[in-house]
């Protein structure tokens, strides 16, 4: 394992060990379900759209975390 991978893993582990970060999970679920419900009325399309929206939100958060991690690495 390279030093970069060790630092990335340790920073992710440190972030998830804090209690405030766990509030992200229900927040993502709630936002995704509300977003899906504003587009459809049936349960199946709501869940499908909520899954896509939740994946997009998590992906966006990972990209922002990666950018911030790289910026802090260069400081």
PyMOL commands that set and color helices and strands:
alter all, ss='L'
color gray80, all
select helices_A, chain A and resi 3-17+19-39+43-74
alter helices_A, ss='H'
color red, helices_A
deselect
rebuild
show_as cartoon
